[in-house]
Amino acid sequence: MKAAARAIGLDAVGVTTADPFHELRPILEEYYGRGYDSGFEKGTIDERVDPRRTMPWAQSIIAAAMAYPSKLKNAPKSVPGARRGFIARSAWGRDYHGVLRERLEALLAWIRERVPSVRGEILVDTGVLSDRAVAARAGIGWIGKNGLLITPDYGSFVYLGELVLDLPLPPDAPMEDRCGSCTKCLDACPTSAFIRPGALDSKKCLSYHTQTKGMVPLPYREKLGSRLYGCDTCQVVCPYNRGVDADHHPEFRPDPEVVKPLIMPLIGLSKKAFVETFAKTAAGWRGKRTLERNAIIALAHHRAPEAVPVLAERLALDPRPVIRGTAAWALGKIGGEAAKSALEAARARERDPMVREEIEAALARLSGASGRSGAEEERRPANDRSGIG
């Protein structure tokens, strides 16, 4: 079966039982109890701990991984007047959910040729199980201090999925933790999102903030930089990822113009253009508005003066409060007389309370009339009006 899986295109395969993951319960109770969850998770704690809560027939779980590339060949440069953003490696190429599902469907078909009566269910980031917990117990790798599964051959640059079966298969032994005393991932996190090794406060993670649909809270706007989707920092610094670049799956090879795109054309991007480019990738699942919002934040990061007319237009005409509010903040960051004039004009007509607050804060920043220094203004909490949900 494992040889067939490799021939199908799965890079690592392991087997575990469908017995409960009792070690997850205290972790999940803390995770939800303290609000460390992202809100994207599925299922109750009981369902996440015990596979048989949702699949009572389950006896074995095949954990599978597909590696993805980490190096961008012929990467275009971001230069003044042509600034570029960046999409995390996990969203390069074709959306992995479909690719990995196809491979697991092929593996299930191979098994059915030998056991026609077998019952199986495929999970690729769609079920209640913890992909990393299943993969770790199945011996594919170990869970690192950054909370990601690390494999010996491909580091953490892998996609994970499961095939749950009603067959009793011999389980593999878990792999020992090989992180040792290394804390590079913890030290490098831009927002200090790790509570302790292996435990993440999702709401402090920049990857999370690139995927929310509301206003990004002020403390994280500055940190996002040019990130348009996801964050790779804790992976890039990992010693087990050094020199790893698995580009043997054509489906995952990135288009440089898609994964490191010019930022300006993303503002006001048409639905057709979005569908033809980003919607085909894992970065498209949160929609066009989220990508545009992140692009506006990236333009503010670059202090791109050429963006002022485009941002002024968004502030004046865009029907979406999140885009108007983010454009107002960006104009306050970029500055200049044109930005100030656009903000003053918007103040006279804007009726949305959240957008008005952003306009006032941006004008205060430009005029210095807020009574705060610029650094203090950036640290002002905005969680009570973030619109996340």
Steps between C-alpha positions, in 0.01 A plus 500: 500500500778744588686423179179563304450827688846621400437398139175698507692811608471506877839589648449354847245254635446361849231305679344542842193365672169682532532492878441829683776762515468542876813716518320766296219561750685724752666686212167569329330594825763766560494601133128573495467604863756780467389610154812383319295345218466667161133426450581301185509170691222244461329277753475474876785396728349152533478467122855619448638263764308187399477414126217256570273780622443596136611174333390215734609240245862624488782259587810645335620834368751537220683831532648640180721793407588676178801731491491845344776733374664770709717684246360748248695483176534820297337701776409851384640784709297746701622850413371855556211561263445127452461360849416132543334294768559139597281192535611227741646180360206290616282676240735467203375325189167325480288479815642202686162389635397369159841356411545305822140380492556359149806309622311358798209403275745307284638326810149410616427357153817288526384366836148429366647286224627273776223546758183587304287540812730753667349821632713810485478874553749758373585807707711787366463788744127431490433280802511534875825308550830674569708431188825555688405276794400218264816535292722507808344187651526330160875562500527738203683760708487681830326819610757777531509794736327707231204259522559366149573144399868462406600210275855368464507539120293813434506696822166667572433586135232232468123481455317247717193286448343180628325191371282345772421131450290229662795261461734401782849589375824465699590843638838668461703626793510875569824684428700659778515877535821626341475873576724478805585836654446700178262797536557676165132487403384637835757780497423605141120534529421865413213519752625266775195285433632186671380451855765232547673250271239334279211717622378791289257780577339499156362851538854638526620314190551712189378217280169516685471874446556464125193273492249690711229698325471810717735780591845384604566630854756783509778309677510250213471735203856619545626144540336365185742679270468364145321179598192450286417151627658295774832531681805276457732647763495210747561256214774691320722516809460131587828308455308200365377716212844624405573408139168318456323573172266224384385603153424153363123557494420717194165601652674691778759685294435872548440768241725787616247760388229336712694427819702823492255730320506871437291653778336792323297290251347311793314812614164492326583160347212373287315186598599340170870570557478365854334178384756450223799539731466485877175303527680194363745506790462439872534878545164557334277335758437820697395695194596811307424754773750350744773498236428865412507603864838332547629669184401842639689425821803396293492831308497686831798293612694613192388864547421492128406855391378375162225314689335817635264558202389136501446497875314831486269347241438195721426726796257705295320235299546149635176360646685279750572665839804277561664621179413866570623478859827330403553753219455785749762351731738446208463860384589613850810282488615616157426866569533807281260776401308283252440236766390760751258661251346160420450430869344839568259454210407154627440632851230731365302219337577176688220357715642167614623538862797266458617671181454842657717395791774389261477830311527703819798294620673542164446878498621523858814315401561738210429817697666390824192619686424172675721573799679172442824421329481297183626190681238540771227541242601171337485318831147613576286181535236452234372154587167642612431618146687246293189347345657154517254217493 
